[in-house]
Amino acid sequence: MTTPQTAQHAIGSGFGAQSTTEEVLRGIDLTGKLAIVTGGYSGIGLETTRALAGAGARVVVPARRREIAREAVADLDGVEVDELDLADLDSVRAFAERFLDSGRSIDLLINNAGIMAAPETRVGPGWEAQFAVNHLGHYALANRLWPALARDGGARVVSVSSNGHQLSDIHWDDPHFERGYDKWQAYGQAKTANVLFAVHLDALGRDAGVRAFAVHPGVILTQLARHLSDEELTALGLVKEDGSFADFFRTPEQGAATQVWAATSPRLAGLGGVYCEDCDIAEITEPDQAAGEAEVAGLTGGVRPYAVDPEAAARLWELSAGLTGVDAFAR
């Protein structure tokens, strides 16, 4: 493993775990900017859409459930909905082609959609669903949209990861868990992949002015936890014995703040390829060093070295290109 990038250090942003989207966007005008937010119609995705649109951006929300998405964003000005199923690479290609045909540039791409701790599910040619949806679909989407991202320079790509990346490195010898499925290992792998994707996309894209970031949004009660039983929520420390929620839960506005900050903050100019949390760049931590606002199933703050390792990031990019048949940077 190589030494992770030295930019992976807190910069004293002035914000923190309780900051909201309104606070991190104060004084920032996004008029004339275009953002794409996957999953931008529920949970922290909807709050991200709301915040960016409120700051003047035009927001495109690609959604698998278009009618539900249209209802969710109906009261927001400057928001449009299109069709996208991240588990289906033909759907990813079709969406990207429709967008590119519009001739518009992308200023912000926020890869927000995802699934967590799902029961074993196979998509496409037999891919494990969490790796496929959380990583491969977004990998293919960003590569398909590359001409629009690179057109004007200055675009940012934000991948919503999680401190769940601490659960697992990439299972290089069995990324699709064909030799036995564990939903938390699969989730951890997918979240690590989100970070490594940002590391390598930033390395490839910075000469074109495109920078990439990965973020941990914090613990928020959303539909992401729909696969977890009440017993599991209690065992993870997310729900107390009396049925109330743990004290460390954030509101959706707080949960969306870090990805909105990463997408828009002037403090990140000239930076990229880093993992952010609590509206700042996180520190690199080993398991016995990590410290955060709360421990959930042993997870704490910071980013593991394996998730920001440039060599691993390049290896994952090569694996993803082979699986999807898409690579905007292939010679």
VODRENPA-760099 format. One record per residue (C-alpha): x, y, z; residue number from 1; residue in one letter. Coordinates in Angstrom, 1 decimal, padded with zeros to 4 digits, always signed. Each point is the difference from the previous one (the first is absolute). Layout:
+--------+--------+--------+-----+------+
!      x !      y !      z ! pos ! code !
+--------+--------+--------+-----+------+
!      X !      Y !      Z ! NUM !    A !
...
+--------+--------+--------+-----+------+
end
This chain:
+--------+--------+--------+-----+------+
!      x !      y !      z ! pos ! code !
+--------+--------+--------+-----+------+
! +000.0 ! +000.0 ! +000.0 !   1 !    M !
! +001.3 ! +003.4 ! -000.9 !   2 !    T !
! -000.1 ! +003.0 ! +002.3 !   3 !    T !
! -003.4 ! +001.7 ! -000.4 !   4 !    P !
! -000.1 ! +003.6 ! -001.3 !   5 !    Q !
! +001.2 ! +002.6 ! +002.4 !   6 !    T !
! -003.1 ! +002.2 ! -000.8 !   7 !    A !
! -002.0 ! -002.4 ! +002.3 !   8 !    Q !
! +000.1 ! +002.4 ! +003.0 !   9 !    H !
! -002.6 ! +002.2 ! +001.6 !  10 !    A !
! +000.1 ! +003.6 ! -001.2 !  11 !    I !
! -002.0 ! +001.7 ! +002.7 !  12 !    G !
! -003.1 ! +000.7 ! -002.1 !  13 !    S !
! -001.8 ! +001.7 ! +002.8 !  14 !    G !
! -002.9 ! -002.5 ! -000.3 !  15 !    F !
! -000.7 ! -003.2 ! +001.9 !  16 !    G !
! -002.2 ! -003.0 ! +000.5 !  17 !    A !
! -003.1 ! +002.1 ! +000.8 !  18 !    Q !
! +000.4 ! +002.5 ! -002.9 !  19 !    S !
! -002.9 ! +000.1 ! -002.5 !  20 !    T !
! -000.2 ! +000.5 ! -003.7 !  21 !    T !
! -001.2 ! +003.5 ! +000.5 !  22 !    E !
! +003.1 ! +000.9 ! +002.1 !  23 !    E !
! +002.6 ! -001.5 ! -002.4 !  24 !    V !
! -001.7 ! +001.8 ! -003.0 !  25 !    L !
! -000.3 ! +003.4 ! +001.6 !  26 !    R !
! +001.5 ! +002.5 ! -002.4 !  27 !    G !
! +000.3 ! -002.4 ! -002.9 !  28 !    I !
! -001.9 ! +000.7 ! -003.2 !  29 !    D !
! -000.5 ! -003.0 ! -002.3 !  30 !    L !
! -002.0 ! +001.9 ! -002.6 !  31 !    T !
! +000.9 ! -001.3 ! -003.5 !  32 !    G !
! +001.5 ! -003.3 ! +001.4 !  33 !    K !
! -001.4 ! -003.4 ! -000.8 !  34 !    L !
! +000.0 ! -002.9 ! +002.5 !  35 !    A !
! -000.9 ! -003.6 ! -000.4 !  36 !    I !
! -001.0 ! -001.8 ! +003.3 !  37 !    V !
! -000.7 ! -003.7 ! -000.2 !  38 !    T !
! -002.6 ! -001.0 ! +002.5 !  39 !    G !
! -000.8 ! +003.7 ! +000.4 !  40 !    G !
! -003.6 ! -000.6 ! +000.9 !  41 !    Y !
! +000.1 ! -001.6 ! +003.4 !  42 !    S !
! +002.0 ! +000.2 ! +003.2 !  43 !    G !
! +003.2 ! +002.1 ! -000.1 !  44 !    I !
! -000.2 ! -000.1 ! -003.8 !  45 !    G !
! -003.2 ! +002.1 ! +000.1 !  46 !    L !
! +001.5 ! +002.4 ! +002.5 !  47 !    E !
! +003.0 ! +000.3 ! -002.3 !  48 !    T !
! -002.2 ! +000.7 ! -003.0 !  49 !    T !
! -002.0 ! +002.5 ! +002.1 !  50 !    R !
! +003.1 ! +001.8 ! +001.2 !  51 !    A !
! +001.7 ! +000.3 ! -003.5 !  52 !    L !
! -003.2 ! +001.1 ! -001.7 !  53 !    A !
! -000.5 ! +002.6 ! +002.8 !  54 !    G !
! +003.4 ! +001.4 ! -000.7 !  55 !    A !
! -000.9 ! +000.5 ! -003.7 !  56 !    G !
! +001.3 ! -003.2 ! -001.6 !  57 !    A !
! -001.9 ! -002.0 ! -002.7 !  58 !    R !
! -000.3 ! -003.5 ! +001.4 !  59 !    V !
! -000.6 ! -003.2 ! -002.0 !  60 !    V !
! -001.3 ! -002.9 ! +002.1 !  61 !    V !
! +000.4 ! -003.4 ! -001.8 !  62 !    P !
! -002.2 ! -002.5 ! +001.7 !  63 !    A !
! -001.1 ! -003.6 ! -000.3 !  64 !    R !
! -003.4 ! +000.9 ! +001.3 !  65 !    R !
! -000.8 ! +003.1 ! -002.1 !  66 !    R !
! -003.5 ! +000.7 ! +001.1 !  67 !    E !
! +000.9 ! -000.2 ! +003.7 !  68 !    I !
! +003.0 ! +002.3 ! -000.8 !  69 !    A !
! -002.2 ! +002.5 ! -001.8 !  70 !    R !
! -002.4 ! +000.2 ! +003.0 !  71 !    E !
! +002.9 ! +000.5 ! +002.4 !  72 !    A !
! +001.5 ! +002.9 ! -001.9 !  73 !    V !
! -003.2 ! +001.6 ! -001.3 !  74 !    A !
! +000.3 ! +003.0 ! +002.3 !  75 !    D !
! +003.6 ! +000.7 ! -001.0 !  76 !    L !
! +000.8 ! +002.5 ! -002.7 !  77 !    D !
! +002.7 ! -000.9 ! -002.5 !  78 !    G !
! -000.1 ! -003.7 ! +000.5 !  79 !    V !
! -000.6 ! -002.6 ! -002.7 !  80 !    E !
! -000.4 ! -003.8 ! +000.2 !  81 !    V !
! +001.3 ! -002.6 ! -002.4 !  82 !    D !
! +000.1 ! -003.8 ! +000.0 !  83 !    E !
! +003.0 ! -001.9 ! +001.3 !  84 !    L !
! +000.5 ! -003.5 ! +001.5 !  85 !    D !
! +003.5 ! -000.3 ! +001.3 !  86 !    L !
! -000.3 ! -003.8 ! +000.0 !  87 !    A !
! -000.5 ! +000.0 ! -003.8 !  88 !    D !
! +002.9 ! +001.2 ! -002.1 !  89 !    L !
! -002.2 ! +000.4 ! -003.0 !  90 !    D !
! -002.1 ! +002.4 ! +002.1 !  91 !    S !
! +003.2 ! +001.9 ! +001.0 !  92 !    V !
! +001.1 ! +000.3 ! -003.6 !  93 !    R !
! -003.5 ! +001.2 ! -001.2 !  94 !    A !
! -000.1 ! +002.7 ! +002.7 !  95 !    F !
! +003.5 ! +001.2 ! -000.8 !  96 !    A !
! -000.8 ! +000.1 ! -003.7 !  97 !    E !
! -003.1 ! +002.0 ! +000.6 !  98 !    R !
! +001.8 ! +002.5 ! +002.2 !  99 !    F !
! +003.0 ! +000.3 ! -002.4 ! 100 !    L !
! -002.4 ! +000.6 ! -002.9 ! 101 !    D !
! -001.3 ! +003.1 ! +001.9 ! 102 !    S !
! +003.4 ! +001.6 ! -000.4 ! 103 !    G !
! +000.1 ! +001.1 ! +003.6 ! 104 !    R !
! +003.1 ! +000.0 ! +002.2 ! 105 !    S !
! +000.0 ! -001.5 ! +003.5 ! 106 !    I !
! +001.4 ! +002.0 ! +002.9 ! 107 !    D !
! -000.8 ! -002.4 ! +002.9 ! 108 !    L !
! -000.6 ! -003.7 ! -000.2 ! 109 !    L !
! -001.1 ! -001.4 ! +003.4 ! 110 !    I !
! -000.1 ! -003.8 ! +000.1 ! 111 !    N !
! -002.4 ! -000.3 ! +002.9 ! 112 !    N !
! -002.2 ! -003.0 ! -000.7 ! 113 !    A !
! +000.8 ! -003.3 ! +001.6 ! 114 !    G !
! -001.2 ! -003.1 ! +001.9 ! 115 !    I !
! +001.2 ! -001.3 ! +003.3 ! 116 !    M !
! +000.1 ! -003.5 ! +001.6 ! 117 !    A !
! -002.3 ! -001.4 ! -002.6 ! 118 !    A !
! -000.7 ! -003.7 ! -000.1 ! 119 !    P !
! +002.0 ! -001.9 ! -002.6 ! 120 !    E !
! -001.1 ! +001.4 ! -003.4 ! 121 !    T !
! +001.5 ! -000.5 ! -003.4 ! 122 !    R !
! -000.3 ! +002.5 ! -002.9 ! 123 !    V !
! +001.2 ! +000.2 ! -003.5 ! 124 !    G !
! +002.4 ! -002.9 ! -000.8 ! 125 !    P !
! -000.2 ! -001.3 ! +003.6 ! 126 !    G !
! +001.6 ! +002.9 ! +001.8 ! 127 !    W !
! -000.5 ! +000.5 ! +003.7 ! 128 !    E !
! -002.6 ! +002.8 ! +000.2 ! 129 !    A !
! +001.7 ! +002.3 ! +002.6 ! 130 !    Q !
! +003.3 ! +000.1 ! -002.0 ! 131 !    F !
! -002.0 ! +000.3 ! -003.2 ! 132 !    A !
! -002.4 ! +002.8 ! +001.0 ! 133 !    V !
! +002.2 ! +002.0 ! +002.4 ! 134 !    N !
! +003.2 ! -000.2 ! -002.0 ! 135 !    H !
! -000.1 ! -001.4 ! -003.5 ! 136 !    L !
! -003.2 ! +001.9 ! -001.1 ! 137 !    G !
! +001.5 ! +003.2 ! +001.2 ! 138 !    H !
! +003.4 ! -000.8 ! -001.5 ! 139 !    Y !
! -001.7 ! -000.6 ! -003.4 ! 140 !    A !
! -002.1 ! +003.2 ! +000.4 ! 141 !    L !
! +002.9 ! +002.3 ! +000.7 ! 142 !    A !
! +002.0 ! -001.5 ! -002.9 ! 143 !    N !
! -003.0 ! +000.3 ! -002.4 ! 144 !    R !
! -000.5 ! +003.6 ! +001.1 ! 145 !    L !
! +003.7 ! +000.9 ! -000.2 ! 146 !    W !
! -000.3 ! +002.3 ! -003.1 ! 147 !    P !
! -002.6 ! +002.1 ! +001.9 ! 148 !    A !
! +002.1 ! +000.0 ! +003.2 ! 149 !    L !
! +003.2 ! +001.1 ! -001.8 ! 150 !    A !
! -001.5 ! +002.5 ! -002.5 ! 151 !    R !
! +000.3 ! +003.2 ! +002.1 ! 152 !    D !
! +002.5 ! -001.0 ! +002.6 ! 153 !    G !
! -000.5 ! +000.4 ! +003.7 ! 154 !    G !
! -002.6 ! -002.8 ! +000.5 ! 155 !    A !
! -000.1 ! -002.0 ! +003.2 ! 156 !    R !
! -001.1 ! -003.6 ! +000.5 ! 157 !    V !
! -001.1 ! -001.1 ! +003.5 ! 158 !    V !
! -000.4 ! -003.6 ! +000.9 ! 159 !    S !
! -002.1 ! -000.7 ! +003.1 ! 160 !    V !
! +001.9 ! -002.7 ! +001.9 ! 161 !    S !
! -000.3 ! -000.8 ! +003.7 ! 162 !    S !
! +002.1 ! -000.8 ! +003.1 ! 163 !    N !
! -001.4 ! -003.5 ! -001.0 ! 164 !    G !
! +003.1 ! -000.2 ! -002.2 ! 165 !    H !
! +001.8 ! -001.0 ! +003.2 ! 166 !    Q !
! -001.8 ! -003.3 ! -000.2 ! 167 !    L !
! +001.9 ! -001.3 ! -003.0 ! 168 !    S !
! +002.7 ! +000.6 ! -002.5 ! 169 !    D !
! -000.7 ! -001.1 ! -003.6 ! 170 !    I !
! -000.3 ! -003.8 ! -000.3 ! 171 !    H !
! +002.3 ! -000.2 ! -002.9 ! 172 !    W !
! -000.2 ! -003.7 ! -000.4 ! 173 !    D !
! -003.8 ! -000.1 ! +000.3 ! 174 !    D !
! -001.6 ! +003.4 ! -000.5 ! 175 !    P !
! -003.5 ! -001.4 ! -000.7 ! 176 !    H !
! +000.0 ! -002.4 ! +003.1 ! 177 !    F !
! -000.4 ! -003.1 ! -002.1 ! 178 !    E !
! +001.6 ! -002.1 ! +002.8 ! 179 !    R !
! -002.4 ! +001.2 ! +002.7 ! 180 !    G !
! -001.9 ! +003.1 ! +000.6 ! 181 !    Y !
! +000.2 ! +002.4 ! +003.0 ! 182 !    D !
! -002.2 ! +003.1 ! -000.3 ! 183 !    K !
! +002.2 ! +002.2 ! +002.2 ! 184 !    W !
! +003.3 ! -001.1 ! -001.7 ! 185 !    Q !
! -001.7 ! +000.7 ! -003.3 ! 186 !    A !
! -001.2 ! +003.4 ! +001.2 ! 187 !    Y !
! +003.5 ! +000.9 ! +001.3 ! 188 !    G !
! +001.6 ! -001.0 ! -003.2 ! 189 !    Q !
! -002.4 ! +002.2 ! -002.0 ! 190 !    A !
! +000.7 ! +003.0 ! +002.2 ! 191 !    K !
! +003.7 ! -000.6 ! -000.2 ! 192 !    T !
! -000.4 ! -000.1 ! -003.8 ! 193 !    A !
! -001.8 ! +003.4 ! +000.1 ! 194 !    N !
! +003.1 ! +001.5 ! +001.7 ! 195 !    V !
! +002.5 ! -001.6 ! -002.4 ! 196 !    L !
! -002.1 ! +001.1 ! -003.0 ! 197 !    F !
! +000.4 ! +003.6 ! +001.2 ! 198 !    A !
! +003.7 ! -000.4 ! +000.5 ! 199 !    V !
! +000.7 ! -001.2 ! -003.5 ! 200 !    H !
! -002.6 ! +002.2 ! -001.8 ! 201 !    L !
! +001.7 ! +003.0 ! +001.6 ! 202 !    D !
! +003.4 ! -001.2 ! -001.2 ! 203 !    A !
! -001.3 ! -000.5 ! -003.5 ! 204 !    L !
! -002.2 ! +003.1 ! -000.2 ! 205 !    G !
! +002.0 ! +002.7 ! +001.7 ! 206 !    R !
! +001.8 ! +001.1 ! -003.2 ! 207 !    D !
! -003.5 ! +000.7 ! -001.5 ! 208 !    A !
! -000.9 ! +002.0 ! +003.1 ! 209 !    G !
! -002.3 ! -002.8 ! +001.4 ! 210 !    V !
! +000.5 ! -000.9 ! +003.7 ! 211 !    R !
! -001.6 ! -002.8 ! +001.9 ! 212 !    A !
! -000.8 ! -000.6 ! +003.6 ! 213 !    F !
! -001.6 ! -002.7 ! +002.2 ! 214 !    A !
! -002.0 ! +000.7 ! +003.1 ! 215 !    V !
! -001.5 ! -001.6 ! +003.1 ! 216 !    H !
! -003.3 ! +001.8 ! +000.7 ! 217 !    P !
! -000.4 ! -001.2 ! +003.6 ! 218 !    G !
! -002.8 ! -002.1 ! +001.4 ! 219 !    V !
! -003.4 ! +001.0 ! -001.2 ! 220 !    I !
! -003.3 ! -001.9 ! +000.1 ! 221 !    L !
! -001.0 ! -000.5 ! -003.6 ! 222 !    T !
! -001.3 ! -002.7 ! -002.3 ! 223 !    Q !
! +003.6 ! -001.2 ! -000.3 ! 224 !    L !
! -000.7 ! -002.1 ! +003.2 ! 225 !    A !
! -003.1 ! -001.7 ! -001.5 ! 226 !    R !
! +001.7 ! -003.4 ! +000.0 ! 227 !    H !
! +000.8 ! +000.0 ! +003.7 ! 228 !    L !
! -002.4 ! -001.4 ! +002.6 ! 229 !    S !
! -000.8 ! +001.7 ! +003.3 ! 230 !    D !
! +002.2 ! -002.6 ! +001.7 ! 231 !    E !
! +003.0 ! +000.9 ! -002.2 ! 232 !    E !
! -000.6 ! +003.7 ! +000.5 ! 233 !    L !
! +000.2 ! -000.5 ! +003.7 ! 234 !    T !
! +003.0 ! -002.3 ! -000.2 ! 235 !    A !
! +001.9 ! +002.6 ! -002.0 ! 236 !    L !
! -000.8 ! +002.7 ! +002.6 ! 237 !    G !
! -002.2 ! +002.0 ! -002.4 ! 238 !    L !
! -003.1 ! -000.5 ! +002.1 ! 239 !    V !
! -000.1 ! -000.1 ! +003.8 ! 240 !    K !
! -001.6 ! -002.7 ! +002.0 ! 241 !    E !
! -003.1 ! +002.3 ! +000.6 ! 242 !    D !
! -000.4 ! +000.3 ! -003.8 ! 243 !    G !
! +001.2 ! +003.6 ! -000.3 ! 244 !    S !
! +002.8 ! +000.9 ! -002.4 ! 245 !    F !
! +003.6 ! +000.4 ! +001.1 ! 246 !    A !
! +001.1 ! +003.5 ! +000.9 ! 247 !    D !
! +002.6 ! +000.2 ! -002.8 ! 248 !    F !
! -002.5 ! -000.1 ! -002.9 ! 249 !    F !
! +000.1 ! +003.0 ! -002.3 ! 250 !    R !
! -002.8 ! +001.7 ! -001.8 ! 251 !    T !
! -000.2 ! -000.4 ! -003.8 ! 252 !    P !
! +001.2 ! +003.7 ! -000.3 ! 253 !    E !
! +003.0 ! -000.8 ! +002.1 ! 254 !    Q !
! +000.6 ! -003.3 ! -001.8 ! 255 !    G !
! +000.0 ! +001.7 ! -003.4 ! 256 !    A !
! +002.4 ! +002.7 ! +001.2 ! 257 !    A !
! +003.3 ! -001.7 ! -000.6 ! 258 !    T !
! -000.8 ! -001.0 ! -003.6 ! 259 !    Q !
! -001.3 ! +003.5 ! -000.8 ! 260 !    V !
! +003.1 ! +001.5 ! +001.7 ! 261 !    W !
! +002.3 ! -002.3 ! -002.1 ! 262 !    A !
! -001.8 ! +001.0 ! -003.2 ! 263 !    A !
! +000.1 ! +003.7 ! +000.6 ! 264 !    T !
! +002.5 ! +001.2 ! +002.6 ! 265 !    S !
! +002.6 ! +002.5 ! -001.2 ! 266 !    P !
! +002.3 ! -001.4 ! +002.7 ! 267 !    R !
! +000.4 ! -003.1 ! -002.1 ! 268 !    L !
! +001.3 ! +001.8 ! -003.1 ! 269 !    A !
! +003.1 ! -001.7 ! -001.2 ! 270 !    G !
! -000.7 ! -003.1 ! +002.1 ! 271 !    L !
! -001.5 ! -003.4 ! -000.9 ! 272 !    G !
! +000.2 ! -003.7 ! +000.4 ! 273 !    G !
! -000.8 ! +000.2 ! +003.7 ! 274 !    V !
! -002.6 ! -001.4 ! +002.4 ! 275 !    Y !
! -002.0 ! +002.5 ! +002.0 ! 276 !    C !
! -002.2 ! -000.2 ! +003.1 ! 277 !    E !
! -001.5 ! +002.6 ! +002.3 ! 278 !    D !
! +000.3 ! +002.6 ! -002.8 ! 279 !    C !
! +003.8 ! -000.2 ! +000.0 ! 280 !    D !
! +002.7 ! -002.3 ! -001.3 ! 281 !    I !
! +000.4 ! -003.1 ! +002.2 ! 282 !    A !
! +003.2 ! -001.3 ! +001.5 ! 283 !    E !
! +001.5 ! -003.3 ! -000.9 ! 284 !    I !
! -000.5 ! -002.4 ! +002.9 ! 285 !    T !
! +000.9 ! -003.6 ! +001.0 ! 286 !    E !
! -002.7 ! -002.0 ! +001.9 ! 287 !    P !
! +001.6 ! +000.7 ! +003.4 ! 288 !    D !
! +000.4 ! +003.8 ! -000.8 ! 289 !    Q !
! -003.5 ! +000.8 ! -001.3 ! 290 !    A !
! -002.2 ! +002.2 ! +002.0 ! 291 !    A !
! -003.3 ! +001.5 ! -001.0 ! 292 !    G !
! -003.3 ! +001.4 ! +001.3 ! 293 !    E !
! -001.4 ! -003.5 ! +000.4 ! 294 !    A !
! +000.9 ! -003.7 ! -000.4 ! 295 !    E !
! -002.5 ! -002.0 ! -002.0 ! 296 !    V !
! +000.9 ! -003.7 ! -000.2 ! 297 !    A !
! +003.6 ! +001.0 ! +000.7 ! 298 !    G !
! +000.2 ! +002.7 ! -002.6 ! 299 !    L !
! +001.6 ! +003.3 ! +000.8 ! 300 !    T !
! +001.3 ! +003.1 ! -001.7 ! 301 !    G !
! +002.8 ! +000.4 ! -002.5 ! 302 !    G !
! +000.9 ! -001.9 ! -003.2 ! 303 !    V !
! +001.9 ! -003.2 ! -000.2 ! 304 !    R !
! +003.3 ! +000.0 ! -001.9 ! 305 !    P !
! -001.1 ! -002.7 ! -002.4 ! 306 !    Y !
! -003.0 ! +002.2 ! -001.2 ! 307 !    A !
! +002.3 ! +002.9 ! -001.1 ! 308 !    V !
! +002.9 ! -002.1 ! -001.4 ! 309 !    D !
! +000.7 ! +001.2 ! -003.6 ! 310 !    P !
! +001.2 ! -003.4 ! -001.2 ! 311 !    E !
! -003.1 ! -001.7 ! +001.3 ! 312 !    A !
! -002.1 ! +002.8 ! -001.6 ! 313 !    A !
! +001.7 ! -000.6 ! -003.4 ! 314 !    A !
! -000.5 ! -003.8 ! +000.4 ! 315 !    R !
! -003.7 ! +000.5 ! +000.7 ! 316 !    L !
! -000.4 ! +002.3 ! -003.0 ! 317 !    W !
! +001.5 ! -002.7 ! -002.2 ! 318 !    E !
! -002.3 ! -002.6 ! +001.5 ! 319 !    L !
! -003.0 ! +002.2 ! -000.5 ! 320 !    S !
! +000.9 ! +000.8 ! -003.6 ! 321 !    A !
! +000.3 ! -003.7 ! -000.8 ! 322 !    G !
! -003.4 ! -000.8 ! +001.6 ! 323 !    L !
! -001.9 ! +002.9 ! -001.5 ! 324 !    T !
! +001.8 ! +000.4 ! -003.3 ! 325 !    G !
! +000.1 ! +003.8 ! +000.6 ! 326 !    V !
! +003.1 ! +002.1 ! +000.5 ! 327 !    D !
! +000.0 ! +003.7 ! -001.1 ! 328 !    A !
! +003.8 ! +000.1 ! +000.5 ! 329 !    F !
! +001.0 ! -003.1 ! -002.0 ! 330 !    A !
! +002.7 ! +000.6 ! -002.5 ! 331 !    R !
+--------+--------+--------+-----+------+
end
